[in-house]
């Protein structure tokens, strides 16, 4: 089981974020990731600090040496896919081949509208995501990309230099288009804040989608993000069914359930303030149960 940390660059100073990244890098975690929002979420006050995702991921890559660094997930509609593809390759080289780039359709309506993106219906956002994935996937494979769709018109684009160890993730909980896109394009599939039962259903659907196109689902890594409330009296502001709460042993038991159904990675996700003592407890009392 690959254990990671998922920490949105929000409601924390950069000093605190770098402290968290360093803990991840130096304590045997496999993964540390950021997310891609213009406002802290859940959105309570637009003045709450929230750093931009591409720049934050670049900083994460530069500040670490061991962990894989990623984003779960960049919103496809916020950036031209060629620009995002080039940013991903740059971060991959900056990290020495440790980068993972997740892409999704976005969901936070306020940040869409207020930053000038409108808010297309979900089906249209997925249509644009699918075009972006086709372009990015081809660019990272070293192809010369000529693509004309409803949203993008690429005329012979080439992405150089080539990636070193860059991997493409698709994130979401959707049971139809999300798993179909993951089966077609992804190196990894991440499910945010889901129960073991829901994760098992999505894994089965991913397998069915892979079977339809003749792909081995074992080629796709899988992970789940869980809100981190272990030993805490806080009421989860992430779905309780997709959170670690209670004692360290209860956390071990819940992670074990995901392992039993075939999930390969668990990322603990923080809504600040970070409980540094409980994070240390997780490192000492939970992680050893899943180390190789």
C-alpha positions as CSV (number, residue, x, y, z in Angstrom):
1,X,0.0,0.0,0.0
2,X,1.4,3.4,-1.1
3,X,0.7,6.0,1.5
4,X,0.6,9.7,0.6
5,X,-0.3,13.2,1.7
6,X,-2.8,15.4,-0.2
7,X,-2.6,19.0,0.9
8,X,-4.3,21.8,-0.9
9,X,-2.3,25.0,-0.9
10,X,-5.0,26.8,1.1
11,X,-5.4,28.2,4.6
12,X,-1.7,27.7,5.3
13,X,1.3,29.9,5.0
14,X,3.9,28.8,2.5
15,X,6.2,28.1,5.5
16,X,3.6,25.6,6.8
17,X,3.1,24.0,3.4
18,X,6.8,23.5,3.1
19,X,6.9,22.0,6.6
20,X,4.2,19.5,5.5
21,X,6.0,18.7,2.3
22,X,9.2,18.1,4.2
23,X,7.5,15.7,6.5
24,X,6.1,13.8,3.6
25,X,9.5,13.6,1.9
26,X,11.4,12.5,5.0
27,X,9.1,10.0,6.6
28,X,8.6,7.2,4.0
29,X,5.5,8.6,2.2
30,X,5.2,7.6,-1.4
31,X,3.3,10.7,-2.6
32,X,2.6,14.3,-1.8
33,X,0.1,16.3,-3.9
34,X,-1.7,19.7,-4.1
35,X,-5.0,20.6,-5.7
36,X,-6.1,23.2,-8.2
37,X,-8.4,25.9,-6.9
38,X,-8.5,29.7,-6.9
39,X,-10.5,29.8,-3.6
40,X,-10.1,27.8,-0.5
41,X,-12.8,25.2,-0.2
42,X,-15.2,24.7,1.2
43,X,-15.7,28.3,0.3
44,X,-16.4,30.3,3.4
45,X,-14.4,33.6,2.8
46,X,-12.9,34.6,-0.5
47,X,-10.1,36.3,1.6
48,X,-8.9,33.0,2.8
49,X,-5.4,32.3,1.3
50,X,-5.2,29.9,-1.6
51,X,-2.1,29.5,-3.8
52,X,-2.3,28.6,-7.5
53,X,-1.8,25.0,-8.4
54,X,0.9,24.9,-11.1
55,X,3.2,27.2,-9.1
56,X,2.6,25.3,-5.9
57,X,3.4,22.0,-7.6
58,X,6.6,23.5,-9.0
59,X,7.5,24.5,-5.5
60,X,6.7,21.1,-4.1
61,X,8.9,19.5,-6.8
62,X,11.8,21.8,-5.9
63,X,11.4,21.3,-2.1
64,X,11.5,17.5,-2.1
65,X,13.9,14.7,-3.2
66,X,12.1,11.4,-2.6
67,X,8.3,11.4,-2.9
68,X,6.3,11.5,-6.1
69,X,4.8,14.9,-6.5
70,X,1.4,15.5,-8.1
71,X,-1.8,17.4,-8.4
72,X,-5.3,16.0,-7.8
73,X,-6.5,17.4,-9.9
74,X,-5.8,20.3,-12.4
75,X,-9.0,21.6,-13.9
76,X,-8.9,21.1,-17.6
77,X,-10.9,24.2,-18.3
78,X,-8.5,26.6,-16.5
79,X,-5.6,26.3,-18.9
80,X,-4.9,25.5,-22.6
81,X,-4.0,21.8,-22.7
82,X,-0.7,22.6,-24.5
83,X,0.3,25.0,-21.8
84,X,-0.6,22.5,-19.1
85,X,1.3,19.7,-21.0
86,X,4.4,21.9,-21.1
87,X,4.1,22.9,-17.4
88,X,3.8,19.2,-16.5
89,X,7.0,18.3,-18.4
90,X,8.8,21.2,-16.8
91,X,7.8,20.1,-13.3
92,X,8.7,16.5,-14.2
93,X,12.3,17.6,-15.1
94,X,12.4,19.9,-12.1
95,X,11.6,16.9,-9.9
96,X,13.9,14.4,-11.7
97,X,11.1,12.4,-13.1
98,X,8.9,12.2,-10.0
99,X,5.8,14.1,-11.3
100,X,2.2,12.9,-11.6
101,X,-0.4,15.2,-13.2
102,X,-4.0,14.6,-12.5
103,X,-6.7,16.2,-14.6
104,X,-10.5,16.7,-14.1
105,X,-13.5,18.7,-15.2
106,X,-13.7,21.1,-12.2
107,X,-16.7,21.7,-10.0
108,X,-16.5,24.9,-7.8
109,X,-18.9,27.2,-9.6
110,X,-17.9,30.4,-7.8
111,X,-14.3,30.2,-8.9
112,X,-15.3,29.4,-12.5
113,X,-17.6,32.4,-12.8
114,X,-15.6,34.9,-10.8
115,X,-12.3,34.2,-12.6
116,X,-13.9,34.4,-16.1
117,X,-14.6,30.9,-17.1
118,X,-18.4,30.9,-17.0
119,X,-19.7,27.6,-15.7
120,X,-20.6,25.2,-18.5
121,X,-22.9,22.3,-17.7
122,X,-21.2,19.2,-16.5
123,X,-21.6,17.4,-19.9
124,X,-19.8,20.2,-21.7
125,X,-17.1,20.3,-19.0
126,X,-16.5,16.6,-19.6
127,X,-16.5,17.2,-23.4
128,X,-13.7,19.8,-23.0
129,X,-11.9,17.5,-20.6
130,X,-11.9,14.7,-23.1
131,X,-10.4,16.9,-25.8
132,X,-7.7,18.2,-23.4
133,X,-6.8,14.6,-22.4
134,X,-6.4,13.5,-26.0
135,X,-4.1,16.4,-26.7
136,X,-2.0,16.1,-23.5
137,X,-1.7,12.3,-23.8
138,X,-0.5,12.6,-27.4
139,X,2.0,15.4,-26.6
140,X,3.5,13.4,-23.8
141,X,3.9,10.4,-26.1
142,X,6.0,12.5,-28.4
143,X,3.5,12.9,-31.2
144,X,3.1,15.9,-33.4
145,X,-0.4,17.0,-32.5
146,X,-2.8,18.2,-35.1
147,X,-6.2,18.3,-33.5
148,X,-9.4,20.2,-34.3
149,X,-12.3,19.8,-32.0
150,X,-15.1,22.0,-30.6
151,X,-12.8,23.6,-28.0
152,X,-9.2,23.3,-29.3
153,X,-7.5,23.7,-32.6
154,X,-3.8,22.4,-32.5
155,X,-1.8,22.6,-35.7
156,X,1.3,20.5,-35.5
157,X,2.3,21.1,-31.9
158,X,5.3,19.2,-30.4
159,X,6.3,19.0,-26.8
160,X,10.0,19.1,-26.2
161,X,11.8,18.0,-24.1
162,X,10.1,14.7,-23.5
163,X,8.9,13.7,-20.1
164,X,11.2,11.7,-17.8
165,X,8.8,9.9,-15.5
166,X,5.6,11.9,-15.9
167,X,2.4,10.0,-15.4
168,X,-1.2,11.1,-16.2
169,X,-3.9,10.6,-13.5
170,X,-7.7,11.1,-13.8
171,X,-9.5,11.9,-10.6
172,X,-13.2,11.8,-9.7
173,X,-16.0,9.7,-8.4
174,X,-18.2,9.5,-11.5
175,X,-19.3,6.1,-12.5
176,X,-19.6,6.5,-16.3
177,X,-17.5,9.1,-18.2
178,X,-14.8,9.4,-15.5
179,X,-14.0,5.7,-15.5
180,X,-14.2,5.5,-19.3
181,X,-11.7,8.3,-19.7
182,X,-9.5,6.7,-17.1
183,X,-9.5,3.4,-19.0
184,X,-8.6,5.2,-22.2
185,X,-5.9,7.7,-21.1
186,X,-4.8,7.3,-17.5
187,X,-1.7,5.8,-15.8
188,X,-3.6,6.3,-12.5
189,X,-7.1,6.7,-11.2
190,X,-7.8,8.6,-8.0
191,X,-11.1,8.6,-6.1
192,X,-11.6,11.4,-3.6
193,X,-13.4,10.9,-0.3
194,X,-15.1,7.6,-1.0
195,X,-16.1,4.6,1.2
196,X,-14.6,1.2,0.5
197,X,-17.9,0.2,-0.9
198,X,-18.0,3.0,-3.4
199,X,-14.4,2.5,-4.3
200,X,-15.1,-1.2,-5.0
201,X,-17.9,-0.3,-7.4
202,X,-15.7,2.2,-9.3
203,X,-12.9,-0.4,-9.5
204,X,-15.4,-2.9,-11.1
205,X,-16.6,-0.2,-13.5
206,X,-13.0,0.7,-14.4
207,X,-12.3,-3.0,-15.1
208,X,-15.4,-3.2,-17.4
209,X,-14.4,0.0,-19.2
210,X,-10.8,-1.4,-19.8
211,X,-12.3,-4.7,-21.0
212,X,-14.3,-2.9,-23.7
213,X,-11.2,-1.3,-25.2
214,X,-8.9,-4.3,-24.7
215,X,-6.7,-2.7,-22.0
216,X,-5.4,-4.5,-18.9
217,X,-6.7,-2.7,-15.8
218,X,-3.6,-3.7,-14.0
219,X,-1.8,-1.0,-16.0
220,X,-3.7,1.7,-14.1
221,X,-2.6,2.5,-10.5
222,X,-5.5,3.3,-8.1
223,X,-5.7,5.5,-5.1
224,X,-8.2,7.0,-2.7
225,X,-8.0,10.3,-0.8
226,X,-9.3,10.3,2.8
227,X,-10.0,13.2,5.0
228,X,-7.6,13.1,8.0
229,X,-9.4,13.4,11.3
230,X,-7.6,10.7,13.3
231,X,-7.7,11.2,17.1
232,X,-9.5,14.5,16.4
233,X,-12.6,16.1,18.0
234,X,-13.2,18.1,14.8
235,X,-16.4,17.4,12.8
236,X,-15.2,16.4,9.4
237,X,-15.9,19.0,6.7
238,X,-15.0,16.2,4.2
239,X,-17.5,13.4,3.6
240,X,-17.3,11.2,6.8
241,X,-17.7,8.1,4.8
242,X,-14.4,9.1,3.0
243,X,-12.5,10.1,6.1
244,X,-10.2,8.6,8.6
245,X,-11.6,9.3,12.1
246,X,-11.3,7.6,15.5
247,X,-8.2,5.9,16.8
248,X,-5.0,4.9,15.0
249,X,-6.3,1.3,15.0
250,X,-9.5,2.4,13.4
251,X,-7.4,4.1,10.7
252,X,-5.4,0.9,10.2
253,X,-8.6,-1.1,9.9
254,X,-10.2,1.3,7.3
255,X,-7.0,1.4,5.2
256,X,-7.0,-2.4,5.4
257,X,-10.5,-2.5,3.9
258,X,-9.3,-0.5,0.9
259,X,-6.3,-2.7,0.5
260,X,-8.5,-5.8,0.5
261,X,-10.6,-4.6,-2.4
262,X,-7.4,-3.8,-4.5
263,X,-6.8,-0.1,-3.9
264,X,-3.1,0.5,-4.2
265,X,-2.7,3.9,-2.5
266,X,-4.2,6.0,0.3
267,X,-3.6,9.8,0.6
268,X,-4.5,11.5,3.8
269,X,-6.1,14.9,3.0
270,X,-5.9,18.0,5.2
271,X,-8.3,20.7,5.9
272,X,-6.2,23.1,7.9
273,X,-5.2,23.7,10.6
274,X,-2.9,20.7,10.4
275,X,-2.8,18.7,13.6
276,X,1.0,18.1,13.6
277,X,0.9,15.7,16.6
278,X,-1.7,13.5,15.1
279,X,0.2,13.4,11.8
280,X,3.2,12.2,13.8
281,X,1.0,9.6,15.4
282,X,-0.1,8.4,11.9
283,X,3.5,8.1,10.9
284,X,4.4,6.1,14.0
285,X,1.3,4.0,14.6
286,X,-0.4,3.5,11.2
287,X,2.2,3.6,8.5
288,X,4.3,0.6,9.8
289,X,1.3,-1.7,9.2
290,X,1.5,-1.0,5.5
291,X,5.3,-0.7,4.8
292,X,6.8,-3.2,2.4
